[in-house]
Amino acid sequence: MDDLDYTIAQLDDAYYPTPGKKGINRINNNLMFHPNKPVYKDHFGAGLDKAPNSADFYIHLGLNECFLAGGFWRPEPKVLRSIRDGIDYNGDDFKAILTKPSFEKLFGELYEDEKLTNPPKGFTKEHPHIDLLKNKTFAVVHELDREDVLDFRFKEKITEVYLEMLPFRRYLNEAASL
């Protein structure tokens, strides 16, 4: 994990170092809040580039699914409002990132999560980017199969996905900091 952290830090000047101890999620479930879950999770998860209040990069390796993801998963209301304001101000740039062919090839569309049925407060249904503004999550996912994970070039695959996702995460971080 530390080697991957170092490699990505060399590729991105704005990278927030996240050593293994800080990046890897615990393997046990919190049974206090979820008493019916198994004691241990069936996956390992790690977050990289975890600067406070910013979109992170996540690695998920599990028995049933493996993926690389990044962005904001259901951010707090203040951050969500800032992202929506950023899209309102400069949604065309965000749309350009999302529709770039190499981006679409790796991620498809934004991660499907809960969406508002009506426009968020302060926006009309005629807004040119209303489809984006209704999102509660701003994240993308790149699915992996076992062959990807077991391939000796797995670290290169992670860095390739990281670099393709970088403009998306930078846009979100700039918007969230408003």
C-alpha positions as CSV (number, residue, x, y, z in Angstrom):
1,M,0.0,0.0,0.0
2,D,2.8,2.4,0.9
3,D,4.5,1.7,-2.5
4,L,1.3,2.5,-4.4
5,D,0.9,5.7,-2.3
6,Y,4.4,6.7,-3.2
7,T,3.9,5.9,-6.9
8,I,0.7,8.0,-7.2
9,A,2.3,10.8,-5.3
10,Q,5.0,10.9,-8.0
11,L,2.3,11.3,-10.7
12,D,0.2,14.0,-9.0
13,D,1.7,17.2,-7.5
14,A,-1.4,17.8,-5.5
15,Y,-1.6,14.3,-4.1
16,Y,-2.3,14.1,-0.4
17,P,-0.1,11.3,1.0
18,T,-2.1,8.4,2.6
19,P,0.1,5.8,4.1
20,G,-1.2,2.2,4.4
21,K,-2.2,2.6,8.1
22,K,-4.4,5.5,7.3
23,G,-5.7,4.3,4.0
24,I,-6.8,0.7,4.7
25,N,-10.3,0.4,6.2
26,R,-10.8,-2.0,9.1
27,I,-11.8,-5.5,8.2
28,N,-14.3,-6.0,11.0
29,N,-17.9,-4.7,10.9
30,N,-19.2,-2.3,13.6
31,L,-21.6,-4.7,15.3
32,M,-22.9,-2.0,17.6
33,F,-24.8,-0.3,14.8
34,H,-25.3,-3.4,12.6
35,P,-25.7,-6.4,15.0
36,N,-26.9,-8.7,12.2
37,K,-23.8,-8.3,10.0
38,P,-21.0,-10.8,10.0
39,V,-18.1,-10.0,12.3
40,Y,-15.7,-9.6,9.4
41,K,-16.3,-7.9,6.0
42,D,-15.8,-9.9,2.8
43,H,-13.6,-7.3,1.2
44,F,-10.6,-5.0,1.8
45,G,-11.1,-1.3,1.1
46,A,-8.5,1.5,1.0
47,G,-8.9,5.2,0.4
48,L,-6.0,7.1,-1.1
49,D,-5.5,10.9,-1.6
50,K,-7.8,11.4,1.4
51,A,-7.3,15.1,2.0
52,P,-9.9,16.4,4.4
53,N,-13.2,17.4,2.8
54,S,-12.1,16.3,-0.7
55,A,-13.0,13.6,-3.2
56,D,-11.0,10.5,-2.6
57,F,-9.8,7.5,-4.6
58,Y,-11.0,4.2,-3.3
59,I,-9.8,0.6,-3.9
60,H,-12.2,-2.2,-3.2
61,L,-11.1,-5.9,-3.4
62,G,-13.7,-8.4,-2.3
63,L,-14.9,-11.9,-2.7
64,N,-17.8,-10.9,-4.9
65,E,-16.7,-7.6,-6.4
66,C,-13.6,-5.6,-7.1
67,F,-13.5,-2.0,-8.2
68,L,-11.8,1.4,-8.2
69,A,-13.9,4.4,-7.4
70,G,-13.6,8.0,-6.6
71,G,-15.5,11.2,-5.9
72,F,-18.0,12.1,-3.1
73,W,-20.3,9.4,-1.7
74,R,-23.4,11.2,-0.3
75,P,-21.5,14.3,0.9
76,E,-22.7,16.4,3.8
77,P,-25.2,19.1,2.8
78,K,-22.7,22.0,2.8
79,V,-20.4,20.1,0.4
80,L,-23.3,18.9,-1.7
81,R,-24.5,22.5,-2.1
82,S,-21.0,23.7,-3.1
83,I,-20.8,21.0,-5.7
84,R,-24.2,21.9,-7.1
85,D,-23.2,25.6,-7.1
86,G,-20.1,24.6,-9.1
87,I,-22.2,22.8,-11.6
88,D,-24.5,25.7,-11.8
89,Y,-21.6,28.1,-12.4
90,N,-19.6,25.9,-14.8
91,G,-21.5,22.7,-15.6
92,D,-20.2,22.6,-19.2
93,D,-16.7,21.8,-18.0
94,F,-18.0,19.0,-15.7
95,K,-20.1,17.6,-18.6
96,A,-17.0,17.7,-20.8
97,I,-15.1,15.6,-18.3
98,L,-17.9,13.1,-18.0
99,T,-18.3,12.7,-21.8
100,K,-14.7,12.5,-22.7
101,P,-14.4,9.2,-24.6
102,S,-11.6,7.7,-22.5
103,F,-13.4,8.6,-19.3
104,E,-16.7,7.1,-20.5
105,K,-14.8,3.9,-21.5
106,L,-13.4,3.5,-18.0
107,F,-16.3,4.7,-15.9
108,G,-19.5,4.9,-18.0
109,E,-21.6,7.4,-16.2
110,L,-21.8,8.8,-12.6
111,Y,-22.5,6.1,-10.0
112,E,-26.3,5.5,-9.8
113,D,-27.4,6.4,-6.3
114,E,-30.3,8.2,-4.8
115,K,-31.5,11.2,-6.8
116,L,-33.9,14.0,-6.1
117,T,-37.2,13.7,-7.9
118,N,-37.6,17.5,-8.0
119,P,-34.9,20.1,-8.6
120,P,-32.8,21.0,-5.5
121,K,-33.7,24.2,-3.7
122,G,-32.7,27.2,-5.7
123,F,-32.7,25.5,-9.1
124,T,-35.4,25.2,-11.8
125,K,-36.4,22.1,-13.7
126,E,-35.3,23.9,-16.9
127,H,-31.7,24.2,-15.7
128,P,-29.4,23.0,-18.5
129,H,-27.7,20.6,-16.0
130,I,-30.7,19.6,-13.9
131,D,-29.8,15.9,-14.5
132,L,-26.5,16.4,-12.7
133,L,-27.9,18.7,-10.0
134,K,-30.4,16.1,-8.8
135,N,-27.6,13.7,-7.8
136,K,-26.9,13.1,-4.1
137,T,-23.6,11.2,-4.9
138,F,-20.9,12.4,-7.3
139,A,-18.7,9.3,-7.8
140,V,-17.6,7.1,-10.6
141,V,-16.7,3.4,-10.5
142,H,-14.4,1.2,-12.6
143,E,-15.2,-2.5,-12.2
144,L,-12.4,-5.0,-12.1
145,D,-12.4,-8.7,-12.6
146,R,-10.2,-11.3,-10.9
147,E,-7.7,-11.3,-13.8
148,D,-7.1,-7.6,-13.4
149,V,-6.4,-7.9,-9.7
150,L,-4.1,-10.9,-10.1
151,D,-2.3,-9.5,-13.1
152,F,1.4,-8.5,-12.4
153,R,0.5,-5.0,-13.9
154,F,-2.3,-4.4,-11.4
155,K,-0.4,-1.3,-10.0
156,E,-0.2,0.1,-13.5
157,K,-3.9,-0.5,-13.9
158,I,-4.6,1.4,-10.7
159,T,-2.5,4.4,-11.7
160,E,-4.1,4.5,-15.2
161,V,-7.6,4.7,-13.6
162,Y,-6.3,7.2,-11.0
163,L,-5.0,9.5,-13.8
164,E,-8.1,9.3,-15.9
165,M,-10.3,10.1,-12.8
166,L,-8.1,13.0,-11.7
167,P,-9.8,15.8,-13.7
168,F,-13.2,14.6,-12.4
169,R,-11.9,14.7,-8.8
170,R,-10.2,18.0,-9.2
171,Y,-13.4,19.6,-10.5
172,L,-15.3,18.3,-7.5
173,N,-12.6,19.4,-5.1
174,E,-12.6,22.9,-6.5
175,A,-16.4,23.0,-6.4
176,A,-16.5,21.7,-2.9
177,S,-14.0,24.3,-1.7
178,L,-16.3,27.2,-2.8
